[in-house]
Amino acid sequence: MSCFICERIEMIKDGTNPYFVTELETGYVVLGDYQRYKGYTCFLSKLHVTELHFMTKEYRINTWKK
């Protein structure tokens, strides 16, 4: 079984993800597959973890800094 998020990131790298918005230092911004609210976006981290607290403190800080 493969990871849904990893599959989406591979689609971004291949140029086949129609929901891709932009690449950031620590991840990717994509439009939500289903737009319940117009402009709904998601952040896909480049670091494969199942929970935010599994990220190192430094990585979390870099992910959320402006």
N, CA, C and O atoms as CSV, one atom per row, in Angstrom:
chain,resi,resn,atom,element,x,y,z
A,1,MET,N,N,0.848,-1.173,0.000
A,1,MET,CA,C,0.000,0.000,0.000
A,1,MET,C,C,0.899,1.245,0.000
A,1,MET,O,O,1.842,1.334,0.787
A,2,SER,N,N,0.607,2.182,-0.868
A,2,SER,CA,C,1.416,3.388,-0.945
A,2,SER,C,C,0.711,4.551,-0.231
A,2,SER,O,O,-0.483,4.493,0.064
A,3,CYS,N,N,1.467,5.576,0.028
A,3,CYS,CA,C,0.976,6.750,0.748
A,3,CYS,C,C,0.313,7.724,-0.239
A,3,CYS,O,O,0.913,8.079,-1.254
A,4,PHE,N,N,-0.906,8.148,0.051
A,4,PHE,CA,C,-1.654,9.067,-0.800
A,4,PHE,C,C,-0.903,10.387,-0.985
A,4,PHE,O,O,-0.832,10.911,-2.097
A,5,ILE,N,N,-0.344,10.922,0.098
A,5,ILE,CA,C,0.375,12.190,0.027
A,5,ILE,C,C,1.635,12.033,-0.831
A,5,ILE,O,O,1.932,12.894,-1.659
A,6,CYS,N,N,2.369,10.945,-0.638
A,6,CYS,CA,C,3.565,10.700,-1.443
A,6,CYS,C,C,3.213,10.598,-2.929
A,6,CYS,O,O,3.953,11.087,-3.781
A,7,GLU,N,N,2.082,9.961,-3.233
A,7,GLU,CA,C,1.628,9.869,-4.622
A,7,GLU,C,C,1.359,11.257,-5.187
A,7,GLU,O,O,1.717,11.545,-6.329
A,8,ARG,N,N,0.733,12.112,-4.394
A,8,ARG,CA,C,0.445,13.483,-4.846
A,8,ARG,C,C,1.716,14.275,-5.063
A,8,ARG,O,O,1.806,15.052,-6.014
A,9,ILE,N,N,2.695,14.093,-4.202
A,9,ILE,CA,C,3.973,14.800,-4.363
A,9,ILE,C,C,4.688,14.309,-5.618
A,9,ILE,O,O,5.281,15.112,-6.338
A,10,GLU,N,N,4.642,13.010,-5.893
A,10,GLU,CA,C,5.239,12.485,-7.122
A,10,GLU,C,C,4.546,13.078,-8.348
A,10,GLU,O,O,5.205,13.363,-9.349
A,11,MET,N,N,3.241,13.266,-8.285
A,11,MET,CA,C,2.512,13.892,-9.390
A,11,MET,C,C,2.988,15.331,-9.599
A,11,MET,O,O,3.102,15.790,-10.736
A,12,ILE,N,N,3.263,16.036,-8.510
A,12,ILE,CA,C,3.787,17.404,-8.613
A,12,ILE,C,C,5.136,17.377,-9.317
A,12,ILE,O,O,5.380,18.165,-10.230
A,13,LYS,N,N,6.006,16.476,-8.895
A,13,LYS,CA,C,7.342,16.373,-9.486
A,13,LYS,C,C,7.276,15.995,-10.967
A,13,LYS,O,O,8.103,16.435,-11.765
A,14,ASP,N,N,6.278,15.170,-11.327
A,14,ASP,CA,C,6.101,14.752,-12.721
A,14,ASP,C,C,5.372,15.798,-13.561
A,14,ASP,O,O,5.304,15.683,-14.785
A,15,GLY,N,N,4.830,16.815,-12.898
A,15,GLY,CA,C,4.074,17.851,-13.614
A,15,GLY,C,C,2.666,17.430,-13.982
A,15,GLY,O,O,2.066,17.993,-14.898
A,16,THR,N,N,2.120,16.419,-13.259
A,16,THR,CA,C,0.783,15.916,-13.600
A,16,THR,C,C,-0.272,16.190,-12.531
A,16,THR,O,O,-1.398,15.708,-12.651
A,17,ASN,N,N,0.062,16.948,-11.495
A,17,ASN,CA,C,-0.917,17.253,-10.447
A,17,ASN,C,C,-1.627,18.555,-10.819
A,17,ASN,O,O,-1.025,19.626,-10.744
A,18,PRO,N,N,-2.898,18.477,-11.219
A,18,PRO,CA,C,-3.613,19.678,-11.654
A,18,PRO,C,C,-3.937,20.638,-10.512
A,18,PRO,O,O,-4.363,21.764,-10.765
A,19,TYR,N,N,-3.746,20.223,-9.272
A,19,TYR,CA,C,-4.083,21.050,-8.115
A,19,TYR,C,C,-2.871,21.776,-7.526
A,19,TYR,O,O,-3.006,22.521,-6.555
A,20,PHE,N,N,-1.699,21.564,-8.103
A,20,PHE,CA,C,-0.464,22.169,-7.608
A,20,PHE,C,C,-0.518,23.694,-7.740
A,20,PHE,O,O,-0.891,24.229,-8.784
A,21,VAL,N,N,-0.132,24.389,-6.640
A,21,VAL,CA,C,-0.095,25.851,-6.643
A,21,VAL,C,C,1.348,26.340,-6.639
A,21,VAL,O,O,1.759,27.059,-7.550
A,22,THR,N,N,2.127,25.956,-5.619
A,22,THR,CA,C,3.513,26.410,-5.525
A,22,THR,C,C,4.326,25.496,-4.617
A,22,THR,O,O,3.787,24.766,-3.785
A,23,GLU,N,N,5.640,25.561,-4.805
A,23,GLU,CA,C,6.563,24.815,-3.950
A,23,GLU,C,C,7.171,25.779,-2.941
A,23,GLU,O,O,7.576,26.888,-3.292
A,24,LEU,N,N,7.232,25.351,-1.693
A,24,LEU,CA,C,7.874,26.098,-0.627
A,24,LEU,C,C,9.119,25.337,-0.185
A,24,LEU,O,O,9.362,24.226,-0.656
A,25,GLU,N,N,9.900,25.916,0.705
A,25,GLU,CA,C,11.125,25.268,1.171
A,25,GLU,C,C,10.848,23.902,1.791
A,25,GLU,O,O,11.604,22.957,1.570
A,26,THR,N,N,9.772,23.792,2.563
A,26,THR,CA,C,9.510,22.557,3.303
A,26,THR,C,C,8.319,21.752,2.776
A,26,THR,O,O,7.976,20.720,3.353
A,27,GLY,N,N,7.692,22.198,1.705
A,27,GLY,CA,C,6.548,21.456,1.206
A,27,GLY,C,C,5.917,22.096,-0.020
A,27,GLY,O,O,6.520,22.931,-0.694
A,28,TYR,N,N,4.685,21.678,-0.287
A,28,TYR,CA,C,3.961,22.124,-1.474
A,28,TYR,C,C,2.575,22.615,-1.067
A,28,TYR,O,O,1.965,22.089,-0.136
A,29,VAL,N,N,2.094,23.620,-1.771
A,29,VAL,CA,C,0.730,24.099,-1.573
A,29,VAL,C,C,-0.085,23.597,-2.760
A,29,VAL,O,O,0.309,23.759,-3.915
A,30,VAL,N,N,-1.227,22.986,-2.455
A,30,VAL,CA,C,-2.115,22.473,-3.498
A,30,VAL,C,C,-3.548,22.889,-3.187
A,30,VAL,O,O,-3.912,23.093,-2.029
A,31,LEU,N,N,-4.348,23.010,-4.229
A,31,LEU,CA,C,-5.775,23.226,-4.026
A,31,LEU,C,C,-6.378,21.931,-3.503
A,31,LEU,O,O,-5.921,20.844,-3.857
A,32,GLY,N,N,-7.393,22.041,-2.669
A,32,GLY,CA,C,-8.099,20.851,-2.207
A,32,GLY,C,C,-8.800,20.173,-3.369
A,32,GLY,O,O,-9.314,20.849,-4.261
A,33,ASP,N,N,-8.829,18.852,-3.374
A,33,ASP,CA,C,-9.477,18.111,-4.463
A,33,ASP,C,C,-10.953,18.487,-4.600
A,33,ASP,O,O,-11.479,18.573,-5.710
A,34,TYR,N,N,-11.599,18.704,-3.489
A,34,TYR,CA,C,-13.014,19.059,-3.480
A,34,TYR,C,C,-13.145,20.440,-2.862
A,34,TYR,O,O,-12.753,20.648,-1.714
A,35,GLN,N,N,-13.685,21.368,-3.603
A,35,GLN,CA,C,-13.749,22.761,-3.190
A,35,GLN,C,C,-15.070,23.072,-2.492
A,35,GLN,O,O,-15.940,23.730,-3.063
A,36,ARG,N,N,-15.215,22.600,-1.268
A,36,ARG,CA,C,-16.387,22.963,-0.475
A,36,ARG,C,C,-16.391,24.474,-0.242
A,36,ARG,O,O,-17.435,25.125,-0.274
A,37,TYR,N,N,-15.188,25.012,-0.006
A,37,TYR,CA,C,-14.994,26.453,0.134
A,37,TYR,C,C,-14.042,26.879,-0.969
A,37,TYR,O,O,-12.934,26.351,-1.056
A,38,LYS,N,N,-14.443,27.819,-1.812
A,38,LYS,CA,C,-13.639,28.269,-2.939
A,38,LYS,C,C,-12.245,28.703,-2.454
A,38,LYS,O,O,-12.119,29.508,-1.531
A,39,GLY,N,N,-11.219,28.161,-3.087
A,39,GLY,CA,C,-9.845,28.504,-2.749
A,39,GLY,C,C,-9.242,27.667,-1.641
A,39,GLY,O,O,-8.134,27.956,-1.189
A,40,TYR,N,N,-9.946,26.629,-1.189
A,40,TYR,CA,C,-9.447,25.752,-0.122
A,40,TYR,C,C,-8.107,25.148,-0.536
A,40,TYR,O,O,-8.002,24.541,-1.602
A,41,THR,N,N,-7.087,25.310,0.300
A,41,THR,CA,C,-5.762,24.792,-0.024
A,41,THR,C,C,-5.250,23.865,1.081
A,41,THR,O,O,-5.726,23.896,2.216
A,42,CYS,N,N,-4.277,23.050,0.717
A,42,CYS,CA,C,-3.632,22.128,1.651
A,42,CYS,C,C,-2.121,22.285,1.533
A,42,CYS,O,O,-1.609,22.687,0.488
A,43,PHE,N,N,-1.414,21.965,2.612
A,43,PHE,CA,C,0.040,21.954,2.621
A,43,PHE,C,C,0.500,20.510,2.695
A,43,PHE,O,O,0.088,19.766,3.585
A,44,LEU,N,N,1.354,20.112,1.758
A,44,LEU,CA,C,1.922,18.764,1.743
A,44,LEU,C,C,3.395,18.872,2.115
A,44,LEU,O,O,4.187,19.422,1.349
A,45,SER,N,N,3.764,18.365,3.258
A,45,SER,CA,C,5.141,18.451,3.742
A,45,SER,C,C,6.071,17.556,2.935
A,45,SER,O,O,5.693,16.456,2.533
A,46,LYS,N,N,7.285,18.035,2.702
A,46,LYS,CA,C,8.301,17.219,2.039
A,46,LYS,C,C,8.841,16.145,2.980
A,46,LYS,O,O,9.403,15.147,2.528
A,47,LEU,N,N,8.674,16.344,4.269
A,47,LEU,CA,C,9.102,15.370,5.258
A,47,LEU,C,C,7.949,14.415,5.536
A,47,LEU,O,O,6.870,14.845,5.942
A,48,HIS,N,N,8.170,13.131,5.321
A,48,HIS,CA,C,7.101,12.145,5.485
A,48,HIS,C,C,6.950,11.780,6.972
A,48,HIS,O,O,7.731,11.001,7.519
A,49,VAL,N,N,5.935,12.359,7.599
A,49,VAL,CA,C,5.588,12.026,8.982
A,49,VAL,C,C,4.075,11.934,9.076
A,49,VAL,O,O,3.360,12.550,8.286
A,50,THR,N,N,3.590,11.169,10.039
A,50,THR,CA,C,2.142,11.034,10.201
A,50,THR,C,C,1.566,12.043,11.179
A,50,THR,O,O,0.355,12.266,11.203
A,51,GLU,N,N,2.426,12.657,11.988
A,51,GLU,CA,C,1.986,13.645,12.973
A,51,GLU,C,C,2.993,14.787,13.026
A,51,GLU,O,O,4.193,14.564,12.867
A,52,LEU,N,N,2.516,16.003,13.246
A,52,LEU,CA,C,3.401,17.164,13.299
A,52,LEU,C,C,4.463,17.036,14.378
A,52,LEU,O,O,5.588,17.500,14.188
A,53,HIS,N,N,4.133,16.417,15.507
A,53,HIS,CA,C,5.104,16.318,16.588
A,53,HIS,C,C,6.250,15.342,16.277
A,53,HIS,O,O,7.210,15.260,17.043
A,54,PHE,N,N,6.162,14.614,15.178
A,54,PHE,CA,C,7.263,13.756,14.755
A,54,PHE,C,C,8.335,14.540,13.996
A,54,PHE,O,O,9.432,14.029,13.768
A,55,MET,N,N,8.026,15.766,13.608
A,55,MET,CA,C,9.019,16.626,12.960
A,55,MET,C,C,9.976,17.158,14.027
A,55,MET,O,O,9.601,17.320,15.188
A,56,THR,N,N,11.215,17.428,13.616
A,56,THR,CA,C,12.131,18.063,14.557
A,56,THR,C,C,11.644,19.488,14.819
A,56,THR,O,O,10.923,20.067,14.006
A,57,LYS,N,N,12.039,20.036,15.943
A,57,LYS,CA,C,11.623,21.389,16.295
A,57,LYS,C,C,12.061,22.385,15.215
A,57,LYS,O,O,11.290,23.261,14.823
A,58,GLU,N,N,13.293,22.246,14.742
A,58,GLU,CA,C,13.814,23.144,13.714
A,58,GLU,C,C,12.979,23.070,12.431
A,58,GLU,O,O,12.685,24.100,11.823
A,59,TYR,N,N,12.601,21.865,12.022
A,59,TYR,CA,C,11.806,21.698,10.818
A,59,TYR,C,C,10.430,22.342,10.978
A,59,TYR,O,O,9.939,23.008,10.066
A,60,ARG,N,N,9.810,22.140,12.145
A,60,ARG,CA,C,8.500,22.766,12.398
A,60,ARG,C,C,8.599,24.282,12.333
A,60,ARG,O,O,7.738,24.936,11.746
A,61,ILE,N,N,9.629,24.836,12.923
A,61,ILE,CA,C,9.809,26.289,12.908
A,61,ILE,C,C,9.970,26.785,11.464
A,61,ILE,O,O,9.353,27.779,11.080
A,62,ASN,N,N,10.797,26.096,10.665
A,62,ASN,CA,C,10.993,26.489,9.272
A,62,ASN,C,C,9.731,26.343,8.452
A,62,ASN,O,O,9.505,27.111,7.517
A,63,THR,N,N,8.904,25.363,8.791
A,63,THR,CA,C,7.664,25.146,8.052
A,63,THR,C,C,6.671,26.283,8.277
A,63,THR,O,O,5.988,26.698,7.341
A,64,TRP,N,N,6.582,26.781,9.486
A,64,TRP,CA,C,5.528,27.752,9.798
A,64,TRP,C,C,5.994,29.194,9.873
A,64,TRP,O,O,5.177,30.084,10.105
A,65,LYS,N,N,7.296,29.457,9.682
A,65,LYS,CA,C,7.758,30.852,9.736
A,65,LYS,C,C,7.318,31.585,8.469
A,65,LYS,O,O,7.073,30.972,7.430
A,66,LYS,N,N,7.225,32.889,8.581
A,66,LYS,CA,C,6.806,33.706,7.425
A,66,LYS,C,C,7.965,34.005,6.533
A,66,LYS,O,O,7.803,34.678,5.515
